[in-house]
Amino acid sequence: RQPDPDLMARFSPLCCGLLLIASAAQTSALAIELPIQSRQSTVGSIKSLSSTLLQISPRGRALQEPSTFGGGFGGGIRLRGGSGGGGDGEGGGDGNIISKFWAKYLDLLDSKPLQTRMITGFLIGAVGDIISQISGGTKASALDLKRLLIFSSWGGFGFTPVGYNWYNLIESTVPVNIPARFFWKMLMDQSIFPGVMTAITFISLTVVEGLCEGFSLTLDRGLRSTGLAVRGLPTLLEEGVRKVRKELVPTLITNYKVWPLAQILNFAVVPIKLQVLFVNLVAVWWNFVLSMTQHS
């Protein structure tokens, strides 16, 4: 019996989402965009499963089109959003909400690439800090909203624009025809980005949180004055530098336990269009580490 295309269309985005989240939790990636020819059997097995799911749009139409992504692999499938509009006799009006959301998100990545990634980074940063606060003993009803807003704003409006341009720079710098291109992209990324960006993160958060010491904002008590005098910028910068000297090496050791493998998979199978999103998903865990370190 042949599978019902409409049924597959409804459930494929959900399956893709579940696979992506599960893969990120294990520092691996669901192949949203996959090369046709693979040199590794592991990537090949992921491709076989994912391409079946991802070639079906919310209305059951194929989404396959040529792509230059893939480096040394060559060829590939590029995922693009469907219209997500109203009904036209093909079931569009009552389409699965996840299908419509995913199609709209892909469209926004094309029409407003940086803004969409910044909002995504903000939301994922918020999730990481909420997990950090609750794990540290804070009740959900008493979340520190000031801390959450500062940390997630840094993730969305500080890290994300830098990361967006950084991955584009990597893509344009590493030669297309070099063997094992994904490995060299990972090497370029992990030799420069983690140390620089982690140091900037610690200093920036220390300064911003110090400038906001005069008030508190929590979920249960709202906005209140702390009575603390705001320290000057030079003092806060010195404190940020001290934190970097103390915490940078241990944080980088944790970084290198996970991110090199995650980035190999990211550069090998995830299209440029979704690489920042993949990093943001893995960063739910990483933001938890940074938040716990920053506020320890």
N, C-alpha and C positions, 0 to 999 in steps of 0.2 A: 504494500500500500504506500502510495506517495505521500510525503508530509504535506500538510496544508500550508501553502505559502503565507496566507494571511495570519495564521497562528504563529508561524515562525517570525513573521514581521513584528508581531506584537511582543513576543518574548525575547527576541534577540538583543535589544538594548539592555534589558534587565540582566540577561545572562552576561553580557559584556561588562556591565558595571560590577557585578558580583565577582567575576573573574579578575577584573582590574584591582579591586580592593584586596582580594585574597592574595594576589601576586605581590602587591605593594607591601603587605604585611610580612611577606617572606623575602623582602628585598628583591623581588623579581617583577617583571612587567607583563601585563597582557599586551599582545601585539595588536595595537589598534591599526597600525599600517605595517604590512609585512612584505619583505622581498619575496619574489617568486622563486629564486634559487637560493638555497641556504647551504652554508658550508658546515653547519653544526646540526646534528640530529635533534638536539634539544630545541633549538629555535624552529626547526622544521616541524616538530610535533605541535608546538604552540601555534605555528602558522596554519597548520591543517585545520585545527579546531576554530581558531579565531576568524580566519578568512571566510569560513562558512557562515558565521554569525554576522560579520561586519559588511558583507556584500549585499545585505538586505536592508532596504530603507524602511521607514515606518509605513510605506504604502506598498511594500513588496517589490520595489523596483531596484535594479542593480545599481550599486554605487561605484563600480569599478571604472577607473580611468587611468591613463598613463601617469607615471610618477618617476621623477629622477631621483627620489630619495632612496637611500640604501647603500651608498658608498660603494664598497668593494663587492657587494652582493649583486647589484644591478636590478633594474625593474622593480615592480612593486604595485601595491594597491593603495590608493589614497581615499580616505574617508571624507566625504563631504555631506553637509546637512541637506535634508529634504525641505520641502516647502513648509510643512507643518500647518498648512492652512485649513480652511473649512472643508466640508464634505463636497465631493465631486462625483459621487456615485461609486467611489472606490473605498469607502470606509474611512475617509479622512476626518469626517466630523466627529466620530466617536473613537478616534485612534487612541492608543495607549498614551497616557500622560508622560510616561518616561521617554517614549519614542519622540514625542513632540519636544520635550525639554532638551533631549540630547541633540536633536536636529537644530533647534534654535541656538543652542550653545555653540555648535560647530559653525553656524552661520555668523554668530557674533565674533568668533575667533578670526573669521575672514574680514568682516566689516569693521570691527573695533578690536583689533588684536591686543593692544596693550591694556586698554581699559578693562576688557573682559578678564585678562589674566590678573590684573591688580585686584579686582573684586574677588576673584577666586582665591587669590593669595591671602586676602584679608580674612575671608571666612574660614579658610583652613588654619590660618594662624590663630584665630579665635578658638577653634576646636582644640588645638594643641595646648593653649594656655588653660582652657577650662579643665582638660584632663590633668594638667600639671597642678592646678589649684586643688582639685578634688583629691588627687593622689597625695597631696601634702597635708590633708586633713581639713581643708575648708569645706563647709557645707555648701551644697548647691544654692541654697537660699541666701547665702552670705557671700557670694562671689565678689571679688575685688574687681569692679568694673573699670576702674582707672587703669589698673595693671593690664587687664584684658585688652582695653582699647589701645593702650600704648604698644603692647606687644604685637597685636594683630595689625595695627596700622603700619608698624615697621615691616611686617611680613608682606603686606599688600602693596604699600606705597614706597618702601625702601628697598627691600630685597628683590621683589618681582621685576621692576623695571630694569635693574642691573642684570638679573638673571636672564631676562628676555633678550637683551642686547648681547650678553655674554655667549649664549648658545648660538645666536646668529653669527657671532664672530668666530666661534669654533667651527661652525659649518663652512664658513667662507675661507678659513685659514688652512684646515687640514686638506691635503690634496684628495681629490675625488677617487683617483685610481690607485691609491696606496693600499697594499694588502692589509687586511684586518683594520680597516679604517676606524671602526668603532673603538678599538683598543687605544689608538693614538688620540682620538678625541677624548676618551676618558683620562688618558695620561695628561693631556694639556689642561683639562678641567681640574683634576685633583692635585696637580702640582702647583697651581696658582690660586684657584678660587677659594678653597676652604679656609686657608690661613688668613687671607686678606679679608674675606667677608665675615668670618667669625670675629676677628679683632674689631672690625668696624661695627658689628652688631653689639658687642659688649660695651664699647665706648658710647655709641649712640643711645642705647637704652639707659645707660648709667646717667648720661647728661639729661635726657628728657625726663626720666623719673625724678632726678634731683630737682629739676626746675618745677616739678609739680608736687613737691613735698608739702606745700602749704595747704593742700586740701586732700580729702579722701572721697571716694565714690564707690559705695558698695551697694549690692542688690537689696540688702535688708535695711540699711540706714540712710541711703541716698547720699546727697552731697553735703559734706561737713568740713569745717575747718579743723586742721590738725594742730594749729598753733606753732608749727615749726617754721623757723626762719629759712628762707630759700638761700642756699649757698651760691656763691658766685661761679661763673662759668669756668675760670681757671681751676678752681678747687674740684669741680665735678670732672673736668678733663683728667686731672691727676688721678682721681679715684678710678676713672675708667681705664687708664693706663695700668694702674696697679692690678685691676681685675684681669686685664689681658695677660699680664706677666704671671699671674697666679693660675689662671684657669685655661689659657690657650692650649698648652701642650696636652693636658688631660682630655680636653674636649676634642682635639684633633685625633688623639688615639682612638676615642670612641667613634669619631667620624670615619676613620680608615678601616674600621671593622665592618662597615656597612656600605658606605657610599661608592667605593670603587666598583663593587659588583653591581650595585644598583645602576650606576651610570653606564657600565658596559651594556647592560640590558636595555637601558634607556636609549643609548646611541645606536644600538644594533637593530632594534625592532620598532621603536616609537618614532613617528614622524616629527619633524621640527615643530609643526603646528601644535603638538600635544606634549612636547618634552617638558615645558615648564609646569604643565598640569601634573605630569607624572612625578616630577620633583616635589611639587606641592603635596601630593598624596603621601609620598614617603616622608615628607617633612612633617606630617602629623606627629610621627614619632620623634623626628629631629627637633621640632619646636618644643616638644615636651622636655627633651634633654636640655636645650638652650634655656628654656624658661626656668627649669629647676636649678640650673647652674647660675643663671643671672640672679635669682632670688634666694640663693642658699645663704 
